[in-house]
């Protein structure tokens, strides 16, 4: 990284608390707005009340939605909790609650998985353990917690590290043949914007897809370095804004650009953050002499272990796909939680076929009787969800008294514009297949172009 | 100075690589220059006349209903039946356009819920007190209700039934309601929605192309493949044949309706004689997909030509052929719902999406 790694500088040294306080305020503020937006869009009902079935995560099958009123209450509490976090009022409890509630919501249905939701969960988790409320907060003003002017460097740098990893892994993920050599999927996506006003005419050119693909890859791979260096930081941040606003214009990716633009200011200098707080009218509670925040000795060791394990996980998880055969984009084993954002154009169609062995009757399932359009769309391209749905159907028919049935699926998938191909072995009885971390034998090999 | 150098270096690193790579493929003519407004202009010219046609056939139906209830006899009955069959066929040409004006009044459920509920209809007739706008009457009005009123019994029984004033009134009310609702949607397509449809360019969820393709596919799956064939046939209803769920069960014009419906969807795809989705695919370097879709459409048409009129007969006597036809129909939805949107860059999406 920058010269040789300096333990003291990055981990143990005392640094001013301002950047962390600003991070707390900005992140919580964006999340508060994002929660309100989610509610106003009617998504609480649409995503967590309306569906008959939810695609749970492996090992988290026990996570269930808690009914209409319950879900609204969870979201209201989550919003209040982000507000408390922003104000730094009962901060430790609020940040713990935010993490738990947000992660709970995300675990209900993997249909709704987005990398930026995962990112939010991680940031919420880390915020529990840092003293972001020890200045510029209501905890100091009203709850008379001791204010501090300085904090251990790692409590700030862990967030920078997390952001660096997001960018870096997103960049590494782009280093594949389709993205770099074929400019896919941007070559498919951009021309549809060619009738936009002003800049639209540019999108018909094929070279623009190459330009964007390479710009995106180089940006993701290098931007963190320029953000870390003081001299290039302002220009790097300028590129951060350009890049994310561009993605916001072109793609329906919600608040993600704002989360990234907002959280990236943690790279800025203390002076910047001082100014920022002053402009917002926040006053420091610690004057005139400085005082370092120190963790009590009994938490130091467990906390160290926790953070080391956390970082190791973050480094390993995006590479877990290497343990699986064939093409990652086709099989999607080890695809989630790896910062693979807007990487491929994938669509599918799955026809589930039931064979009642007792009566010899055959029929096809109306997926729309059980799933929302979004659930069906997501399920059609992801083998673990196809398997889950087959088991759900089996349970449905068992309840109807059909005890000896076979469920197969004829599913077709198109990846990056290739003509749709058979995806799952249509002869495999999915009821007999079990979910696990092992490679799924029923996925057919990716066809050659 | 040092700062300036850094600024230059970051700019160079970020921009240089890009231009270097954009050179490679310049020889190939792969730029995609497609005129979306022209497509929408032409699709409007395909769609709007269909609504107009439906609208005037419904006026005609109401005229025929008038003379039929004034003097119920074989001739007037035949005339009203002919007008009904024409209207029902015309409805098939717009039934899949459940967006914009049609969506705002929920047109499809307002005019074509089948099987129709005979009990509610007879109850309404005998009580002579009903509100056709009520949710509870959704299955007691529209085309299927008329199909029941005009065809469910022999000609002589039908004629004698229509000596009952309540029954006359019910037929009249159902037909008027139908005409009013269609005319409202037709008006909007001719006035306020005209410009809206043509101006919503792009391929996002709210764009005209996005709306059209999404609704075409949803209709094709649920109402065409399943509603018209799959469910009566049993393949889409847990293996149980459901003769009661046949569209136009009494008038026995099911296959005419199926063919009209498919033909109208085909016209959207090819843009009739002008620019259509086929041209959009060709312009998007996806002529391979277009030729697959085109030949599948031809295949389905020739499969459908084996059947005439009565669905009950087909299910009972041409079961295997109908199953085979169903499977050909099913193949097209994969191309229409998966391949076509993928190649046109249509992000069919319902919530935020980061593409994974």
Interface residues (C-beta under 8 A of the other chain):
Chain A: X41 X43 X46 X47 X112 X113 X114 X115 X116 X185 X188 X189 X190 X191 X192 X193 X194 X195 X196 X204 X205 X206 X207 X210 X211 X214 X215 X218 X219 X222 X226 X229 X231 X232 X235 X236 X239 X251 X252 X253 X254 X255 X256 X335 X336 X340 X341 X342 X343 X344 X345 X346 X347 X348 X349 X351 X354 X356 X359 X361 X362 X363 X364 X366 X368 X372 X373 X374 X377 X412 X413 X414 X417 X419 X420
Chain B: X2 X3 X6 X7 X9 X10 X11 X13 X14 X15 X17 X18 X19 X21 X22 X24 X25 X26 X28 X30 X31 X32 X33 X34 X35 X36 X37 X201 X202 X203 X204 X205 X218 X221 X222 X226 X230 X234 X235 X236 X237 X238 X239 X284 X286 X288 X289 X292 X330 X333 X334 X335 X337 X338 X339 X341 X342 X343 X344 X345 X346 X347 X348 X349 X350 X351 X352 X353 X354 X355 X356
